């Protein structure tokens, strides 16, 4: 629990320290590090996080379905339907993130 709070407070301090960097006026040029130059970097990081978390979710869903099929092979049709529906919803999260990133860049 202590590690969680330590990580949380470290991230909060980083975010608070970085806030003034993005507080430039709209007339600031690209040579001074305007916000527009950070959009592709942020988009890449956001897509990486979304894809990674979707991959973890899909792995956990597949593992759960495999375990459920091993315990009760008679319920294969219901388990398969629930698995495919869950995987579609998980993958749609990554696709929505990708569409939002494309609209922002």
TORKOL-4160 file (C-alpha; in steps of 0.2 Angstrom, whole numbers, padded with zeros to 4 digits, m for minus):
105
<pt num="1" X="0000" Y="0000" Z="0000"/>
<pt num="2" X="0014" Y="0012" Z="0004"/>
<pt num="3" X="0022" Y="0009" Z="m0013"/>
<pt num="4" X="0005" Y="0014" Z="m0021"/>
<pt num="5" X="0005" Y="0030" Z="m0012"/>
<pt num="6" X="0023" Y="0034" Z="m0016"/>
<pt num="7" X="0020" Y="0031" Z="m0034"/>
<pt num="8" X="0004" Y="0041" Z="m0034"/>
<pt num="9" X="0012" Y="0056" Z="m0025"/>
<pt num="10" X="0027" Y="0055" Z="m0037"/>
<pt num="11" X="0016" Y="0055" Z="m0053"/>
<pt num="12" X="0006" Y="0070" Z="m0045"/>
<pt num="13" X="0022" Y="0080" Z="m0042"/>
<pt num="14" X="0028" Y="0077" Z="m0060"/>
<pt num="15" X="0011" Y="0082" Z="m0067"/>
<pt num="16" X="0011" Y="0098" Z="m0056"/>
<pt num="17" X="0028" Y="0102" Z="m0061"/>
<pt num="18" X="0025" Y="0100" Z="m0079"/>
<pt num="19" X="0009" Y="0111" Z="m0080"/>
<pt num="20" X="0019" Y="0128" Z="m0082"/>
<pt num="21" X="0028" Y="0120" Z="m0097"/>
<pt num="22" X="0011" Y="0120" Z="m0107"/>
<pt num="23" X="0005" Y="0136" Z="m0101"/>
<pt num="24" X="0012" Y="0146" Z="m0116"/>
<pt num="25" X="0001" Y="0158" Z="m0126"/>
<pt num="26" X="m0006" Y="0154" Z="m0143"/>
<pt num="27" X="0007" Y="0165" Z="m0152"/>
<pt num="28" X="0022" Y="0155" Z="m0146"/>
<pt num="29" X="0032" Y="0148" Z="m0160"/>
<pt num="30" X="0038" Y="0130" Z="m0163"/>
<pt num="31" X="0056" Y="0135" Z="m0159"/>
<pt num="32" X="0051" Y="0139" Z="m0141"/>
<pt num="33" X="0042" Y="0122" Z="m0139"/>
<pt num="34" X="0024" Y="0125" Z="m0142"/>
<pt num="35" X="0010" Y="0114" Z="m0137"/>
<pt num="36" X="0007" Y="0108" Z="m0155"/>
<pt num="37" X="0024" Y="0100" Z="m0156"/>
<pt num="38" X="0019" Y="0089" Z="m0141"/>
<pt num="39" X="0003" Y="0082" Z="m0148"/>
<pt num="40" X="0011" Y="0068" Z="m0158"/>
<pt num="41" X="0021" Y="0063" Z="m0143"/>
<pt num="42" X="0006" Y="0063" Z="m0132"/>
<pt num="43" X="m0004" Y="0054" Z="m0145"/>
<pt num="44" X="0009" Y="0040" Z="m0146"/>
<pt num="45" X="0010" Y="0038" Z="m0127"/>
<pt num="46" X="m0009" Y="0038" Z="m0126"/>
<pt num="47" X="m0011" Y="0024" Z="m0139"/>
<pt num="48" X="0003" Y="0014" Z="m0132"/>
<pt num="49" X="m0005" Y="0014" Z="m0115"/>
<pt num="50" X="m0023" Y="0010" Z="m0122"/>
<pt num="51" X="m0016" Y="m0004" Z="m0133"/>
<pt num="52" X="m0006" Y="m0011" Z="m0118"/>
<pt num="53" X="m0021" Y="m0011" Z="m0106"/>
<pt num="54" X="m0032" Y="m0018" Z="m0120"/>
<pt num="55" X="m0019" Y="m0032" Z="m0122"/>
<pt num="56" X="m0019" Y="m0036" Z="m0104"/>
<pt num="57" X="m0038" Y="m0036" Z="m0103"/>
<pt num="58" X="m0039" Y="m0048" Z="m0118"/>
<pt num="59" X="m0026" Y="m0060" Z="m0110"/>
<pt num="60" X="m0036" Y="m0060" Z="m0094"/>
<pt num="61" X="m0052" Y="m0063" Z="m0103"/>
<pt num="62" X="m0045" Y="m0077" Z="m0113"/>
<pt num="63" X="m0037" Y="m0085" Z="m0098"/>
<pt num="64" X="m0054" Y="m0084" Z="m0089"/>
<pt num="65" X="m0063" Y="m0092" Z="m0103"/>
<pt num="66" X="m0051" Y="m0106" Z="m0105"/>
<pt num="67" X="m0052" Y="m0109" Z="m0086"/>
<pt num="68" X="m0071" Y="m0109" Z="m0087"/>
<pt num="69" X="m0071" Y="m0121" Z="m0102"/>
<pt num="70" X="m0060" Y="m0133" Z="m0093"/>
<pt num="71" X="m0071" Y="m0133" Z="m0078"/>
<pt num="72" X="m0088" Y="m0134" Z="m0088"/>
<pt num="73" X="m0086" Y="m0140" Z="m0106"/>
<pt num="74" X="m0105" Y="m0141" Z="m0107"/>
<pt num="75" X="m0107" Y="m0122" Z="m0107"/>
<pt num="76" X="m0095" Y="m0119" Z="m0121"/>
<pt num="77" X="m0108" Y="m0110" Z="m0132"/>
<pt num="78" X="m0112" Y="m0097" Z="m0118"/>
<pt num="79" X="m0094" Y="m0095" Z="m0113"/>
<pt num="80" X="m0088" Y="m0093" Z="m0131"/>
<pt num="81" X="m0102" Y="m0080" Z="m0134"/>
<pt num="82" X="m0097" Y="m0070" Z="m0119"/>
<pt num="83" X="m0079" Y="m0071" Z="m0123"/>
<pt num="84" X="m0081" Y="m0064" Z="m0141"/>
<pt num="85" X="m0093" Y="m0050" Z="m0135"/>
<pt num="86" X="m0080" Y="m0046" Z="m0121"/>
<pt num="87" X="m0065" Y="m0046" Z="m0133"/>
<pt num="88" X="m0075" Y="m0035" Z="m0146"/>
<pt num="89" X="m0079" Y="m0022" Z="m0132"/>
<pt num="90" X="m0061" Y="m0022" Z="m0126"/>
<pt num="91" X="m0054" Y="m0020" Z="m0144"/>
<pt num="92" X="m0067" Y="m0006" Z="m0147"/>
<pt num="93" X="m0058" Y="0004" Z="m0133"/>
<pt num="94" X="m0042" Y="0003" Z="m0143"/>
<pt num="95" X="m0050" Y="0008" Z="m0159"/>
<pt num="96" X="m0059" Y="0023" Z="m0151"/>
<pt num="97" X="m0043" Y="0029" Z="m0144"/>
<pt num="98" X="m0035" Y="0027" Z="m0161"/>
<pt num="99" X="m0049" Y="0037" Z="m0169"/>
<pt num="100" X="m0048" Y="0051" Z="m0156"/>
<pt num="101" X="m0029" Y="0052" Z="m0158"/>
<pt num="102" X="m0031" Y="0054" Z="m0177"/>
<pt num="103" X="m0044" Y="0068" Z="m0175"/>
<pt num="104" X="m0032" Y="0077" Z="m0163"/>
<pt num="105" X="m0016" Y="0076" Z="m0174"/>
